[in-house]
Amino acid sequence: MSSKQNPAPKHKAADEITYLRPVSNCSGCGDTKVSWSVREGMRRFNRQLKLKGKDRYELIYAADRGCGNLQGYHAYGIVDAIFCMGSGAIVGDGIKESCSEKQIVVTASGDGAYNFNISGIKFAAKNKKFGAINVIYNNYNIRMTGGQIPLEVDFDKEGSAFGFEMIHINPYRVNDNAELFKELYGRYLNKEKIMVVADGVCVLDMGKDAKNSGIRMGHFIRSDECLDLKFAKERERVAREEPEKLKDLPKFKCRLCGIGLRCHALLDNDPGKCFGCGACIQFPCPVGALSFEGPSFSTSISMTELKKT
Amino acid sequence: MENIASFDLGRMRLSGNQAIARGVLEAGVRVTTGYPGAPISDVQGSFEQLAGNIPKTNPFTIRVGEMLDQTGYQLAAHWGTTTNEDNAAALALGAVICKADFKKREFLTEEEWDLVYGDTVFAKDKEKRIPVGSRVMCSFKHLGANTAADALRVAVNVVPYTGGLGIASGDDRQGTSSQTMQDNKVLFGFHFRIPTLELHSPSTAHTTVKNCYRLFEELGVPFAVIMNYDLSYREVSVDPVVDLDMEVNHRRKGFTRDPKHLVTIGPHIRPRERKFHSKLMPLFKQKIIENFEFLGNRVTEYGTEPKAMLVVNGPFREDFRLVDDDPALKDRLLKKYGDVVVIESNLVFPQPGALYENLVSKHPIEKIYVFEEGYGRVIYLQLLDLVNRRNLEVKILDLGIPYEPRIYERFSYIDHILNV
């Protein structure tokens, strides 16, 4: 809307439409799935310790720059600080110096940021005062600025040499990963140093690789038990029989899977938008209505392995 | 009530570096980071010894160390382990953004508090208290600021969360142990645009550093103190009574979430960047004028009708105090400049324009002579800008020197002031 202070741009084309929407990643983005697991892991950790209210442990998430971490801020609101490229791990250690004992600091980098400031990550590994959980979103390239190829990293050798215990995860196995993070928070408090490498977080690249390998990825299926599908039928009935009551009805009933996994395909109930990541296989649907048909990246991110399935 | 632990150092001579370290401890700083390099190594080296990371090797750290142990002073020091200055600054950033405690307002009015803290998560605080956490010091040599520039520039974007962060830079303008003779006032003043002071004496440095923490923490902005090579290493006798601010040192730890401030993406930083330059910078200038003497600056009038004003900064200021002790020098000063107003100033950036305007309107001043060290001419250029913008009928003359003279050059700052 234009005003005296903010007049409408004069040269705007008649057919130009600006869509206002929050920043969101692809449906099958592995970054978002890791973020879900990091957050869910903290919930389960507190639940396991039977901590409530102010006694609960709190997650502090210091991130690097890049799409892997921006989604954590935009989609999940779990990111607390993003400063310079490559500074996530060392800023996290600064926070550890001044935060309370009830706050657990997780740091995260993309593989590009890892190379950018490897010494900051090394500092986190060598700092004996605190534990460290450093998550690496490994998509094998510098995705956000156009797919440049970064310096090759052998995380197992390098991370182990720093002093990290190396754990590789499949980002799409969301429930397994949440359980893993639940365990890691306890180990963090014992001052252990862990680097979690989430391999293959860019579903666009993996989708292309799968296509080139002749693999047809599967898609999600919702059974009739799905609360949203049931509710959609109910809305249709109300619209048909009692249209005056329609405005009082909510638009959706559940949407836990779509919102939880930030998946457009699930939100729109459109298998055509599904990348075949398979994260929904492990998502704790309250009525068990989610299933998956065909190969998915949650089975494996290796094309050779997928071919066998 | 303030919780101050006082003790007597005894007869002791401190270098400029140790004086900065002393000021940092008196301010209650809990986390110190840095990367070694001449001439600043002794600042962080002192903390490293006091934190117990390496053995205490000199009278200053041995004596102060005993006191810190007795008082239960909390100190974390990260020196060479940070591997470079950028990491040191990033570590400092992480430590300073944690705000979980509060202190009463000391310098800000309620309206000014709204301006500084109004868009943070603390905005709803009814008493309009200052959110505080660990005070932090980060030190490195002049070249270190090039390496740390990434983190230091971001520190401006997360104001006021970086209040309580002090940066000490040792400038090797002699090129004694560096590959360049860089003037860091350009970086801290013109590029980072944070309050920048050039300390002039090991005997007063600790007070200035301590007071900078008090003022700039409340304003929510980091500050930088700079010393040249000679003053970093020169030892002088100092006031022996050390006052440690234990209340500050024992503040509650904790991180308060405010991703809209601490996640530095375009939509977040654009309005704050505008606010920093258009609203906060004038506030900083105003507060600097209000606390001009508190920050260790002085305005002295010699004679009743001064037509000249001298601005003496850094090492020029160090030598200028001889004028007060030596009548012959005072006579030479008056003979050279006539009646004169002298601003003895630590301040490099921002220059308090209103103070100069006030003095120029009060006295028939025709010329302002600026004596500063360093090729950046940061004070000179700011005053030139002020005169042009405010259309003042006064000439600004740059009489500084671009580099710090080597000892064998037998350069005298006071002779330069009186003979130039």
Interface residues (C-beta under 8 A of the other chain):
Chain A: I60 A62 L70 Y73 G77 V79 D80 A81 I82 F83 C84 M85 S87 I90 V91 G92 D93 G94 I95 K96 E97 S98 C99 S100 E101 Q103 N117 S119 G120 K122 F123 K126 N127 K129
Chain B: R30 V31 T33 A76 H78 T81 T82 T83 N84 D86 N87 A90 L91 A92 L93 G94 A95 V96 I97 C98 A100 G133 S134 D150 A151 V154 V158 R252 K253 G254 F255 R257 P259 L262 V263 T264 I265
